Amino acid sequence: MKSAQQPALRCHYFAIFLIQTLVALVLFGYNHISNNRIINKASIATNCTNSPPLSKNVVVLLWTWPFGTQFSLDKCPKPFDSPRCILTANRSLYNTANAVVLHHRDVCGSKDQMPQVPRPEGQYWVWFNLESPSHSPNLHFMDKLINLTMSFRIDSDIFTPYGWLEQNEVAINYTIPEKSKLVAWIVSNWNPHTRRVQLYEDLKNYIPIDIYGRQHISLATEQTVSVVSKYKFYFSFENSIHTDYITEKLWHNAFASGCVPVVLGPPRENYERLIPSDSFIHVDDFPSAKELASYLLELDKNDQKYQEYFKWRSKLSPVTEFSWIVHYCKACVGLHNAPSYRTASSLGKWFT
């Protein structure tokens, strides 16, 4: 009886083996497709491996203090205060850090400014940059080194904008600051060949514009809001035009000061991904400087129409001031849900 059962058992085990093999192949194919789907939206990543999200404490090493600015790393502010996040600037912890954040402007001068010792297996290198592509030299230094991107680009792995809007718990009655002047502009980099300076040269023929900053009216940083709030409009003119590059010129200088921003930057639809369509005036909506100036003068005479640009503030409040630590805390939180480990083959191709 025993010998008669052996062939049947062998067939049974063989059938189970075939089924397990087929299941394994199906699961492998599914995982392969899934991993390909979560690669960076800009298709910059290669060499994916199937690494699970980090589940324990995450140690994030600041390779440099951003622009040499030091700050406390003891506590992340809400809502980025995960108890599993540990931030440090101590390079002796390099070999045990889960991630190293490389602030581009502090390491782009030479490859020698980046870590020179072998990277521990599975350690993430996070590229951090708030400067525009026009002011981000030597991006090729980062090719085949970076695992996660952290920047103002919405399609970054870790999105770190210059500001954002938060929903008010209840509708509020926003009080527009008292206005006595028309247009202000703070500019430190005066280049007569740029579009923003050329636009100013045209606009000043039709409307009064007060310019603050280097080579113009002196203005201390801590006085920005109090001074600019007296103006109805603020020129939020970016120094270069790039996707999602919307800086403190809008968030802090205009929104925090209670001014209507007149923006020069990426297209209107790009701004509308981040802020309400009725919260700003885009220079591209006007065929000439004269017509833009005429519209500002029209709003100056029509309080009801001017106040329409503040209606959004009953439901939303801008977050415009925060420390560098917020960006690094975002990196730590993001690492807990990091996608499969991968390496960016060409950072510059994506960023520019």
C-alpha positions in Angstrom: 0.0 0.0 0.0 2.9 2.4 0.9 4.6 1.8 -2.4 1.4 2.5 -4.3 1.0 5.8 -2.7 4.5 7.1 -3.5 3.9 8.0 -7.2 0.7 9.8 -6.3 2.4 11.8 -3.6 5.3 12.7 -5.9 2.7 14.0 -8.4 1.0 15.9 -5.7 4.2 17.6 -4.5 5.2 18.4 -8.0 1.8 20.1 -8.6 2.3 22.2 -5.5 5.8 23.2 -6.6 4.4 24.4 -10.0 1.7 26.4 -8.4 4.1 28.1 -6.0 6.5 28.9 -8.9 3.7 30.5 -10.9 2.5 32.6 -7.9 6.1 33.8 -7.3 6.4 34.8 -11.0 3.1 36.7 -10.9 4.1 38.5 -7.6 7.5 39.4 -9.0 5.9 40.9 -12.1 3.4 42.9 -10.0 6.2 44.3 -7.7 8.3 45.2 -10.8 5.4 47.1 -12.3 4.6 48.8 -8.9 8.1 49.9 -8.4 8.2 51.5 -11.9 5.0 53.4 -11.2 6.4 55.2 -8.1 9.6 56.4 -9.7 9.9 60.2 -9.6 7.3 62.0 -11.7 10.1 63.6 -13.7 11.5 60.1 -14.6 15.0 61.0 -13.2 15.5 57.8 -11.2 17.2 54.5 -12.1 18.6 51.5 -10.3 15.5 50.8 -8.2 15.6 48.3 -5.4 12.7 47.1 -3.4 13.4 48.8 0.0 10.5 49.0 2.5 9.7 52.3 4.2 11.8 53.0 7.2 9.9 51.9 10.3 12.2 52.8 13.2 13.9 56.0 14.3 15.2 57.9 11.3 18.6 59.7 11.8 19.0 62.6 9.3 22.4 64.1 9.0 22.8 67.7 7.9 26.0 67.6 5.9 26.3 71.3 6.2 24.3 74.1 7.9 22.4 75.8 5.1 24.5 78.9 4.1 26.2 78.5 7.5 23.0 79.3 9.4 22.8 77.2 12.6 19.6 76.5 14.5 18.3 74.2 17.2 17.7 70.6 16.1 16.1 69.4 19.3 12.4 69.7 18.4 10.5 69.7 15.1 7.4 72.0 15.1 3.9 70.6 14.4 2.8 69.0 12.2 6.3 67.7 11.4 7.1 66.6 14.9 7.4 62.8 14.5 8.9 61.2 17.6 10.9 58.9 15.3 12.9 61.7 13.7 16.4 62.5 14.9 18.2 65.4 13.3 22.0 65.9 13.7 24.8 67.9 12.3 27.5 65.6 13.8 29.4 64.1 10.9 30.8 61.4 13.1 27.4 59.8 12.9 27.7 59.5 9.1 28.0 55.7 9.1 24.8 55.2 11.1 22.7 57.9 9.5 19.7 56.8 7.5 19.9 59.9 5.3 22.3 62.7 4.5 20.9 66.0 3.4 23.1 67.9 0.9 22.2 71.6 0.6 23.2 72.3 -3.0 24.6 75.8 -2.6 27.0 74.6 0.1 28.4 71.6 -1.8 28.2 72.7 -5.5 31.6 74.4 -5.5 33.5 71.2 -5.6 32.8 67.4 -5.3 35.3 67.5 -2.4 32.6 69.3 -0.4 30.4 66.2 -0.4 31.1 63.0 1.6 34.3 61.4 0.5 34.0 58.1 2.5 32.0 55.1 1.1 28.3 55.4 1.6 26.7 52.9 4.0 24.4 50.4 2.3 20.9 51.8 2.0 21.7 55.3 3.1 19.6 58.0 1.3 21.3 61.1 0.0 18.8 63.9 -0.2 19.4 66.8 -2.5 18.0 70.0 -1.0 17.8 73.3 -3.0 15.6 76.3 -2.8 17.4 78.3 -5.5 16.2 78.5 -9.1 17.9 76.4 -11.8 19.5 79.7 -13.0 21.3 80.0 -9.7 22.1 76.3 -9.1 25.6 75.7 -10.7 27.2 72.3 -11.2 24.1 70.2 -11.0 26.0 67.4 -12.8 28.0 66.9 -9.6 24.9 65.1 -8.3 24.4 62.7 -11.1 24.1 59.1 -9.9 24.4 60.1 -6.3 21.0 61.4 -5.2 18.2 59.2 -4.0 15.6 61.8 -3.0 14.9 65.4 -4.1 13.8 68.2 -1.8 12.9 71.5 -3.3 10.2 74.1 -4.2 9.3 71.9 -7.2 5.9 70.3 -6.6 7.1 67.1 -8.1 10.0 66.8 -5.7 10.0 63.7 -3.5 9.9 66.1 -0.5 8.0 69.3 -1.4 9.5 72.3 0.5 7.9 75.5 -0.8 8.6 79.1 0.3 5.1 79.2 1.9 1.7 77.6 1.8 -1.9 78.1 2.6 -3.8 76.5 5.5 -7.5 76.2 5.9 -9.1 78.4 8.6 -11.1 76.4 11.1 -13.8 79.0 10.9 -14.4 81.8 8.5 -12.6 85.0 9.6 -13.1 88.7 8.8 -9.7 89.7 7.5 -8.8 93.4 8.1 -6.9 94.9 5.2 -4.0 97.0 6.5 -4.5 100.8 6.1 -3.1 101.9 2.8 -1.5 105.2 1.9 0.7 104.4 -1.0 0.4 102.5 -4.3 3.3 100.2 -5.3 6.4 98.9 -3.5 9.2 96.7 -4.8 12.2 95.3 -2.9 15.0 94.3 -5.1 18.7 93.5 -4.3 19.9 92.1 -7.6 19.5 95.0 -10.0 20.2 93.8 -13.6 19.0 96.2 -16.3 18.9 93.3 -18.8 16.3 91.3 -17.0 12.7 91.3 -17.8 11.6 92.5 -14.4 13.8 95.6 -14.5 12.8 96.4 -18.1 9.1 96.0 -17.1 9.7 98.4 -14.2 11.3 100.9 -16.5 8.1 100.9 -18.6 5.7 100.9 -15.6 7.3 103.9 -13.9 6.2 106.1 -16.8 2.6 105.5 -15.7 2.5 104.9 -12.0 4.5 105.8 -8.9 6.7 102.9 -7.7 8.8 103.0 -4.5 11.9 100.7 -4.7 13.7 99.4 -1.6 16.9 97.4 -1.3 20.5 97.6 -2.4 21.1 100.8 -4.5 17.7 102.1 -3.5 15.7 103.0 -0.4 17.3 101.3 2.6 15.0 98.8 4.4 15.9 96.5 7.3 14.6 92.9 7.0 12.6 93.2 10.2 10.8 96.3 8.9 9.6 94.7 5.7 6.0 93.9 6.8 5.4 97.1 8.6 6.6 99.3 5.7 5.2 97.2 2.8 1.8 96.9 4.4 1.2 100.6 3.7 1.1 99.8 -0.1 -1.8 98.5 -2.0 0.3 96.5 -4.4 3.7 94.7 -4.2 5.8 93.7 -7.2 6.5 90.0 -6.6 9.0 89.8 -9.5 11.1 86.6 -9.5 14.8 86.9 -10.5 14.3 84.0 -13.0 11.4 82.2 -14.5 11.1 78.5 -13.7 8.4 75.9 -13.0 7.1 76.3 -9.4 9.7 78.9 -8.5 7.5 81.2 -6.4 9.4 82.6 -3.5 9.2 84.8 -0.4 8.6 87.7 -2.8 5.0 86.5 -2.9 4.6 84.7 0.4 6.4 87.0 2.8 6.8 90.4 1.1 3.2 90.5 -0.3 0.9 88.1 1.6 2.4 88.6 5.0 2.3 92.4 4.5 -1.4 92.3 3.4 -0.7 93.5 -0.2 -2.0 92.4 -3.5 0.9 90.8 -5.3 1.6 91.7 -8.9 3.6 88.6 -10.0 6.2 88.0 -12.7 7.2 84.4 -12.7 5.9 81.1 -14.1 2.6 81.1 -16.0 -0.7 82.0 -14.2 -1.8 78.3 -14.1 1.4 77.5 -12.2 0.5 80.0 -9.5 -3.1 78.7 -9.3 -1.8 75.3 -8.3 -0.7 76.9 -5.0 -2.8 80.0 -4.4 -6.4 81.2 -5.4 -6.8 82.7 -8.8 -8.3 85.9 -7.3 -5.4 86.5 -4.8 -2.9 88.0 -7.3 -2.4 89.9 -10.5 -0.2 88.3 -13.2 1.7 90.6 -15.5 1.1 88.2 -18.4 -2.6 89.0 -18.3 -1.9 92.4 -19.8 -0.6 93.1 -23.4 1.5 96.1 -22.3 2.9 97.9 -19.2 0.6 100.8 -19.9 -2.5 98.5 -19.6 -1.2 96.9 -16.4 -0.6 100.3 -14.9 -4.1 101.5 -15.9 -5.6 98.5 -14.2 -3.7 99.2 -10.9 -4.9 102.8 -11.0 -8.4 101.6 -11.6 -8.3 99.4 -8.5 -6.8 102.2 -6.6 -9.9 104.3 -7.2 -12.4 101.4 -6.7 -12.2 100.1 -3.1 -14.9 97.4 -3.7 -13.0 96.0 -6.6 -9.7 96.1 -4.8 -11.1 94.3 -1.8 -12.1 91.4 -4.0 -8.5 90.4 -3.9 -8.8 89.6 -0.2 -11.9 87.5 -0.2 -9.9 84.3 -0.1 -8.5 85.2 3.3 -11.8 84.4 5.1 -11.1 80.7 4.4 -7.4 80.5 4.0 -4.3 81.9 5.9 -0.8 82.0 4.4 2.1 80.4 6.3 5.0 82.7 5.4 7.5 82.5 8.2 9.3 79.4 9.5 12.8 78.3 10.4 15.1 76.2 8.3 14.4 73.3 10.6 10.9 72.9 9.1 12.5 71.8 5.8 14.7 69.2 7.5 11.8 67.9 9.6 9.8 67.4 6.4 12.7 65.4 5.1 12.6 63.1 8.1 8.9 62.6 7.9 9.2 62.0 4.2 11.8 59.3 4.8 9.4 57.3 6.9 7.4 56.9 3.7 10.2 56.9 1.2 9.7 55.1 -2.1 11.9 52.3 -3.2 15.5 53.1 -3.0 16.7 54.5 -6.3 19.3 56.8 -7.7 18.8 59.9 -10.0 20.8 59.5 -13.1 20.6 63.1 -14.2 19.4 65.6 -11.6 20.0 68.6 -14.0 17.8 67.1 -16.7 14.9 67.0 -14.3 15.5 70.3 -12.5 16.1 72.5 -15.5 
